[in-house]
Amino acid sequence: MKKKILISAYAISPVKGSEYGAAWDTVTQLAKHHELWVLYGMSDDHMGDTQTLREFIKTNPLPSVTFIEVRAGKVAMAINRLNKIGLGWFFYIAYYLWQQEALKVAYNVLATVNIDVVHQLGPIGFREPGFLGYLDKPLVWGPIGGMKMIDSLLLEDKPLPTRFKFWVKHQINHFQLHYSQRISEAFSRADILIAATIDGQQTILKRFGRESHWLPEQAIVGDIEIDETKFDHIHQRVQLVWSGSHIERKNLGLCLDSLALIKHNNWHLHILGSGPLTGKLKQKADELGLSANITWHGQLSRSAAINIMNAAHLHMMTSIAEDNPAVIFEALRLGVPTLTLNHCGMGDVLCNNCGIKIMVATHDQMAGEIATVLDHFLLRPEILADMALGTISCATRHHWEKRLTLMNAYYDEAIALHGKSRLSNNETLIILQNA
C-alpha cells in the first residue's frame, strides 16, 4: 500500500558513492511505491554544501519526492569548521545540532502532511540517532552501523597514530553503547531497528535487548550482467582489481605484501583511488618488485571505474574496518568474485559461491594465506570463470527489487507495532485513571 514517508537522510547525492549513494538509491527506489519527504543537510563535501543536489533536482525532479534542505544554525556551522580542517570528531557536535533543526522541520511537515511512517536513514552510525523518535509516529531506524570493535591483530603492524585513533574510537564506542542515555532511549523508541551487519545485530540484542532486522545499507541497482569475453584470455593474464582510498584503514599494503609472495607472474593489478599514502604505497610496490604488474589509475569517474571492474576476474578487499562498502555490491552486479578478510559486512554478504574469505590473523599470516589462494587461481584461472557465474547468482539476493519488498514489510511492521504500543499505553492510562 502506498505510504507517506518522512525520511532523514543527512548526506545524499545522485553522483557520489558510499553513504551518499546508498541514501540516494534508497530514496529513488522507495519513490517508485511511496510519497516521500526527505530531510537533508549536504550533498557535497561538508555540512551545508548542497549545490549538487539542488541543481540536479531542478532538471531531474522526482514527482513523488519532496526534498527539504535543513539549514544548520550558525553555531553548528562554526563548529563544523573544525571538522573541515581535519578534527573529525567535532562533526558529531555539529551534526547533533543539525538534528535538532531537522526535528523542527519535521514538525512543520507533520503540521500539513499525514505522515504514515518516519525513517531515520542516515548516516548509518549509531552514535547520533537523531530526534525523530519524539514525533509520535511509527519509526524505522537503520541500517545502523559503526558498532564493531576491530580485532587487535589487524592493528599490530599499523603506525602508532593509527593504533591510537582506533583505540580512542573503541573507548568512545564502549562508553556510548553502555552509558549514553540518549542512545539507549533511541534504541528503545524505534519501532523497527535495522542492523547493517550481523555483528551489529548481535550487539543491539546483547546491549539493548532488542531484536533487529539485518539489512546492509548498500544494495544493487540496475542490471546484473557479466562480460563473458573477458575470460577468452584469462590463462594468459588474470586481471585483479583493488578499489578504495589510500589510507591505513583500507590496508592496501596487505594486498601488495601478498602479491610479493606468489609464485606465478600471470597477473595484473588495477588500483583505483588515491589518498595520502599513494606515494608511500607506490614506493613499497617498487621495493617489492611489483610495479611492472600494477596500474595505478588514481581517481576515476564512476563509469570509468565500473569499466575496469567489469573487465576484472577477481576483486580484492583488504580493509580492516567497514560496514558494507559499495564496491562489494558493484563487483557482485558485474559477476566479479571478491577476495576479502572474513569480517565486517563483507563477511556477511559474501559466501563461498561469490567470495573467498580469509580469516583474520596477523599481517604476515593473512598475506601468506592470500598468496596461497592467488597462486591456486593463477595456476587454474578457469576456477574464476566458474565463480563469476556463482557471483551473478548471489547478486540477485542483493538487488533493490528484493530489498524493496523487505522495506515495505518493515514499514508495515513499524505501523502495526506503533499502533499496539499506543493502544497499550491508552489502556494503562485508563486503568490508572479509574484506580
Secondary structure by P-SEA (a helix, b strand, c coil): cccbbbbbbccccccccaaaaaaaaaaaaaaacbbbbbbbccccccccccaaaaaaaaccccccbbbbbbbbcaaaaaaacccccccccaaaaaaaaaaaaaaaaaaaaaaccccccccccccccccccccccccccccccccccccccccccccccccaaaaaaaaaaaaaaaaaacccaaaaaaaaaccbbbbccaaaaaaaaaaccbbbbbbbccccccccccccccccccccbbbbbbbccccccccaaaaaaaaaacccccbbbbbcccccaaaaaaaaaaaacccccccccccccaaaaaaaaaaccbbbbbcccccccaaaaaaaaacbbbbcccccccccccccccbbbbccccaaaaaaaaaaaaaaaaacaaaaaaaaaaaaaaaaaacaaaaaaaaaaaaaaaaaaaaaaaaaaaaaaaaaaac
